[in-house]
């Protein structure tokens, strides 16, 4: 194949293939009815992770490896759903009609069609989801939860098929809440960053604690479950002077949230041992603070959260705050040395690392900036 002008690239090649497909098959994407064309287009605009959007595209295209689709390709497989052991496994069944799926949709509060979800049309079901998420009278959390429901239902189905682990509706819903809230918190932060950049050059700064309180910034660095994660903390007084810092590594950590919770455990254990009485804990993980303050919503890490709360109970007064990453850069930098530089030795030391001293001093000097410290909750023997 030769281009008349001698130039070939992937874009021009794709255009040619698309033209050939249009000529040979009149029902290409560009010639679809408006409703179908809009659905495919809107699917890529859903507010969620790219991998979840891609999964939704595969579901709508019928490209999920459920028994029904495999059988249609001549692959001899057991047709029954592995989760409920009663109905044929189709895409609609796994995502909408399996008893676990039905209960999860009920728990989500997302609007269900008056006649129920279709049993055989993924298109109709997705059309309902995408139309319902536009309804502004619904709470934002409810409107935007459906991609995470679909994603976790599929992941739970795969765990059942591949690992023979069956999750109940409540467990699946808890995972949905964790992932959806983590994504929402991260993207709200990104939006706030853009808004602040548009207003001016001010940056988020570290904030001094009140006199008699100690500020404890907690950082974590997590790559994946097969590598050691790093956690760190740095304490400073009301004058901004560094009092102590620590670094520790953990192995077999399943998620960034678990890593942050381990950071809270290590920090709370350390400051209580060091006889600090009034501590402001600061972290860039909004979800970790929520987990410690509302453990009932995070049953997966309940034993770890209870251990953290036990250490916190030894303090006279404590509070947990969410801060912007710029206000937590010292603790994050210490934690990053584990995953980036493979410094696995754990230690506690006075002051701060010498290489961080310029940043600590800069935090004290800086006065221009906006405070993004959001207090999530507090407690203590005096409260």
GUDO-577167 format. One record per residue (C-alpha): x, y, z. Coordinates in steps of 0.1 Angstrom, whole numbers, padded with zeros to 4 digits, always signed. Example, Ala and Ser with C-alpha at 12.3 -4.5 7.8 and 13.67 -1.06 7.14 Angstrom:
+0123-0045+0078;+0137-0011+0071;
end
This chain:
+0000+0000+0000;+0015+0033-0011;+0002+0069-0004;+0003+0092-0034;+0023+0118-0015;+0046+0092+0000;+0037+0098+0037;+0020+0072+0059;+0011+0075+0095;-0012+0057+0119;-0038+0085+0116;-0040+0084+0078;-0041+0046+0079;-0069+0046+0104;-0089+0070+0082;-0085+0047+0052;-0096+0016+0072;-0126+0036+0085;-0136+0046+0050;-0133+0010+0037;-0154-0002+0066;-0180+0025+0059;-0183+0014+0023;-0185-0023+0031;-0208-0020+0061;-0234+0008+0061;-0241+0003+0099;-0208+0017+0112;-0206+0039+0143;-0210+0071+0122;-0242+0057+0107;-0258+0045+0139;-0291+0058+0150;-0287+0090+0170;-0297+0073+0203;-0270+0046+0199;-0244+0071+0187;-0250+0094+0217;-0248+0065+0241;-0214+0054+0228;-0202+0090+0229;-0215+0097+0264;-0200+0065+0277;-0165+0080+0273;-0176+0111+0292;-0185+0093+0324;-0167+0107+0355;-0146+0077+0366;-0112+0061+0360;-0102+0054+0324;-0100+0017+0331;-0135+0017+0344;-0147+0035+0313;-0129+0010+0292;-0146-0018+0311;-0180-0002+0305;-0172+0000+0268;-0164-0037+0268;-0196-0045+0286;-0217-0025+0261;-0198-0041+0232;-0205-0076+0246;-0168-0082+0251;-0169-0096+0286;-0159-0132+0291;-0192-0144+0307;-0204-0179+0299;-0230-0168+0274;-0205-0149+0253;-0179-0177+0254;-0205-0202+0244;-0215-0180+0214;-0179-0184+0203;-0180-0221+0204;-0162-0225+0238;-0177-0252+0259;-0181-0238+0294;-0205-0242+0324;-0234-0218+0317;-0245-0213+0352;-0235-0182+0372;-0208-0190+0397;-0221-0165+0422;-0257-0175+0425;-0255-0210+0411;-0290-0207+0396;-0292-0186+0364;-0273-0186+0331;-0244-0162+0333;-0249-0133+0309;-0236-0097+0311;-0270-0085+0321;-0272-0112+0348;-0238-0105+0363;-0242-0067+0364;-0279-0063+0370;-0299-0095+0379;-0277-0117+0400;-0292-0116+0436;-0260-0100+0449;-0261-0074+0420;-0298-0066+0428;-0290-0060+0465;-0260-0038+0457;-0280-0016+0434;-0306-0013+0461;-0279-0003+0486;-0265+0023+0462;-0297+0043+0461;-0293+0047+0423;-0327+0050+0405;-0340+0016+0392;-0362+0015+0361;-0399+0012+0369;-0401-0021+0352;-0366-0032+0365;-0334-0036+0345;-0336-0054+0312;-0327-0091+0314;-0313-0092+0279;-0303-0057+0267;-0272-0042+0280;-0279-0012+0258;-0312-0004+0275;-0296-0007+0309;-0267+0015+0301;-0290+0040+0285;-0309+0042+0318;-0277+0046+0338;-0263+0074+0316;-0296+0093+0315;-0302+0090+0353;-0267+0103+0361;-0278+0136+0345;-0306+0142+0370;-0295+0171+0392;-0321+0164+0419;-0300+0134+0429;-0271+0138+0453;-0238+0139+0435;-0225+0108+0453;-0256+0088+0441;-0254+0101+0405;-0218+0092+0401;-0217+0059+0419;-0229+0036+0390;-0196+0031+0373;-0181+0018+0406;-0211-0005+0411;-0206-0021+0377;-0168-0023+0382;-0169-0039+0416;-0197-0064+0406;-0174-0075+0378;-0143-0077+0400;-0163-0097+0426;-0175-0121+0399;-0139-0126+0388;-0128-0133+0423;-0155-0159+0426;-0146-0176+0393;-0108-0175+0396;-0103-0177+0434;-0135-0193+0446;-0141-0163+0469;-0177-0152+0472;-0185-0117+0485;-0219-0107+0498;-0237-0075+0487;-0227-0056+0519;-0190-0063+0513;-0192-0053+0476;-0210-0021+0486;-0183-0012+0511;-0157-0016+0484;-0177+0005+0461;-0180+0033+0487;-0142+0032+0494;-0132+0034+0457;-0158+0060+0448;-0150+0082+0477;-0112+0079+0471;-0117+0089+0434;-0141+0118+0444;-0117+0131+0470;-0087+0130+0446;-0106+0147+0418;-0121+0174+0441;-0085+0182+0452;-0075+0184+0415;-0103+0208+0408;-0094+0230+0438;-0058+0231+0425;-0069+0243+0391;-0093+0269+0407;-0065+0282+0429;-0040+0284+0400;-0065+0304+0380;-0069+0329+0408;-0032+0336+0414;+0002+0324+0424;-0005+0317+0460;+0003+0282+0472;-0009+0260+0500;+0014+0263+0530;+0020+0243+0562;+0001+0257+0591;+0016+0260+0626;-0004+0243+0655;-0017+0262+0685;+0007+0267+0714;+0009+0235+0736;+0000+0214+0706;+0023+0194+0684;+0017+0190+0647;+0023+0155+0633;+0023+0152+0595;+0019+0117+0582;+0031+0106+0547;+0029+0073+0528;+0042+0060+0495;+0026+0029+0479;+0033+0014+0445;+0016-0020+0445;+0010-0050+0468;+0042-0067+0456;+0066-0040+0468;+0074-0025+0502;+0054+0007+0510;+0069+0035+0530;+0053+0055+0558;+0067+0085+0577;+0058+0112+0602;+0073+0145+0612;+0064+0164+0644;+0068+0202+0647;+0059+0226+0675;+0040+0259+0674;+0071+0277+0663;+0075+0254+0633;+0107+0237+0647;+0111+0201+0638;+0110+0179+0670;+0113+0144+0656;+0107+0123+0625;+0105+0086+0616;+0104+0063+0586;+0092+0027+0584;+0085+0002+0556;+0058-0024+0554;+0054-0054+0530;+0023-0070+0515;+0002-0039+0517;-0029-0041+0495;-0037-0005+0488;-0027+0031+0492;-0054+0035+0518;-0040+0007+0539;-0006+0022+0536;-0019+0056+0549;-0037+0038+0578;-0004+0020+0587;+0012+0055+0587;-0014+0066+0612;-0008+0036+0633;+0030+0041+0633;+0026+0078+0641;+0000+0074+0669;+0021+0046+0685;+0052+0067+0683;+0039+0100+0697;+0021+0082+0725;+0053+0065+0734;+0072+0098+0733;+0047+0113+0758;+0032+0139+0735;-0002+0149+0750;-0018+0172+0724;-0014+0163+0688;-0028+0175+0655;-0024+0147+0629;-0023+0159+0593;-0026+0137+0562;-0034+0141+0525;-0057+0111+0526;-0092+0123+0534;-0104+0087+0533;-0079+0075+0560;-0093+0102+0584;-0128+0091+0576;-0119+0054+0582;-0105+0062+0617;-0134+0084+0627;-0161+0061+0612;-0147+0026+0613;-0181+0009+0607;-0179+0019+0571;-0145+0003+0566;-0148-0033+0579;-0120-0045+0557;-0094-0027+0579;-0114-0028+0611;-0086-0045+0632;-0060-0019+0620;-0084+0010+0627;-0092-0003+0662;-0054-0005+0669;-0050+0031+0658;-0079+0043+0679;-0065+0025+0709;-0032+0044+0705;-0051+0077+0701;-0070+0070+0733;-0037+0074+0752;-0034+0111+0742;-0050+0139+0762;-0063+0157+0730;-0059+0149+0694;-0074+0159+0661;-0072+0146+0625;-0071+0170+0596;-0070+0167+0558;-0044+0189+0541;-0032+0197+0506;-0001+0178+0495;+0020+0210+0495;+0014+0213+0532;+0025+0177+0537;+0056+0176+0515;+0081+0169+0542;+0065+0137+0555;+0057+0126+0520;+0093+0130+0509;+0106+0108+0538;+0080+0081+0529;+0090+0083+0492;+0126+0074+0501;+0114+0038+0508;+0098+0031+0474;+0121+0053+0453;+0155+0047+0470;+0147+0014+0486;+0156+0026+0521;+0138-0001+0541;+0155+0005+0575;+0130+0018+0600;+0141+0044+0626;+0130+0073+0648;+0153+0104+0651;+0152+0139+0666;+0149+0170+0645;+0144+0163+0607;+0167+0148+0581;+0194+0173+0570;+0183+0173+0534;+0148+0184+0545;+0159+0213+0567;+0156+0239+0540;+0120+0229+0533;+0111+0230+0570;+0126+0264+0573;+0108+0276+0542;+0075+0264+0557;+0081+0285+0588;+0090+0316+0568;+0061+0314+0543;+0032+0336+0552;+0014+0340+0518;-0009+0311+0510;-0043+0297+0517;-0051+0272+0544;-0065+0239+0532;-0065+0222+0566;-0099+0206+0570;-0106+0192+0605;-0122+0158+0602;-0126+0150+0639;-0110+0150+0673;-0109+0132+0707;-0089+0125+0737;-0091+0119+0775;-0099+0156+0780;-0126+0158+0753;
end
